[in-house]
Amino acid sequence: MKYFLLTAMVGTLVCSTQLGFAQKKRIQIALFTSLYLDETFDSTGQPKKGKEFPKQSITGLEFYEGATMAIDSLNKNGISVGLRVLDIQSKYGSPTSANAKNAIEYADIVIAQVPGIEMQQLAEVALDLKKPIINATYPNDRGIRNNPYVYMANPRISTHIDFLYTQLKSKWPQANGIWMKRKDATDELLESLFQATQSNEPNNKLNFRTYTTELATVSTLLPSLVDTTRMNLIVSGTLDEEFSLAVAKAILAYPKKAIIQFIVLPGMENNKELQKANYYPISLWYTSPFYLPQNNSWVKNVDDIFRSNTYIKASPSVYKGFELTYYFASLFSKHGQIRTDDPTDQLFKSLNDYQFKPTRASGSNEKTVDYFENKKLYFLKRINGIPLSQ
């Protein structure tokens, strides 16, 4: 079914690159995402590989589907919204193309579900044209500075680590803290961020020790680090899935798993192996700006609508596309611009809370806003494969 949705989009996308823009009469959104249309269709719009669906297009397509569902809902509620989709993997949608600049110039809101370099390029164009741009998923500012038009929905890793420390200290103030990492430059940076957060605590700091180890020695090292007289917090201080999985396997093999809380850094919870049932005995925790309550009626309604149109279950990308589009279009409809300082605007949220705060890089002028960052995070525990907010 996804293949046919993607096929149906081609005509819309091709037309939008050939036709001029009409006079603006409603809120216009430019959505940049990865659909890989040039790799999938020829110049006439015919598929290059029959009906074989390109897997790399799935996330972008599902985000787009969520955005269109939000626009349908807004239009039914009397807020007129138009959408133009640009595939950043195509020559027409590249951030450096004239077509992309034209789309941003015409738009009231730009939503970018794109990798880092493309986000940086789009942010530069948005700054030049003074257009608000939503960084939907990329958790890094890519050095963006003095650009108050950028809104980061997925917080930076430093924000995650600050929040993680406060949660660990609140829940297990007397625990034995173990930070495990590789001998690696990125892992060293992550550890330094955690230590910086800890050093800012005036008193009652968590008792954390760092251990650097090779992948092959994780299983033999871990048992010697556990204190059997109290709770143990084991943090896999890396963004390497293989290392985090090795730590999980070592915990799984440990006979007293009940005294261990296993914490992974953002993204590691998505490891397919860690989601298997044999890892359910592990108490796995992580931070996230996005939480899908299993019994939430809105979540169920969106899934029902999505299934009726596509015959498949709605993924997190669908919900992210929906709620970001709905939230920011509602803000623009109310204020005529993007503002995030009105507490009553929380009524526009579909599922997750947002706390967009002005962010300034270290050493920046305190009056200078580099971008707005969502500071709202959830501390989630996976129980029998289901994430629950704790």
Protein Blocks (a to p, Z undefined) as FASTA:
>chain_A
ZZmmmmmmmmmmmmmmmpccdddfbdcddddddehlmmmpcfkopafkljaccfklmmmm
mmmmmmmmmmmmmmmnopacddddddfkbmklgmkbmklmmmmmmpmbdcddddfklmmm
mmmmmmmnopacddfklccekhpahiakbccfbdcfklmmmmmmmmmmmmmmmbccdddd
dddfklmmmmmmmmmmmmmpmbhpacdddddddfklmmmmmmmmpcfkbccddddfbfbf
klmmmmmmmmmmpmblmlpccdddehjlmpmklmpmklmmpccddddfbdcdfklmklmm
mmmmmmmmnopacdfklmmmmmmmmmmmmmmmmnopacfkbfklmmmpmkbccddddddd
ehiafkbcfbdcdfbdcddddeehiacdZZ
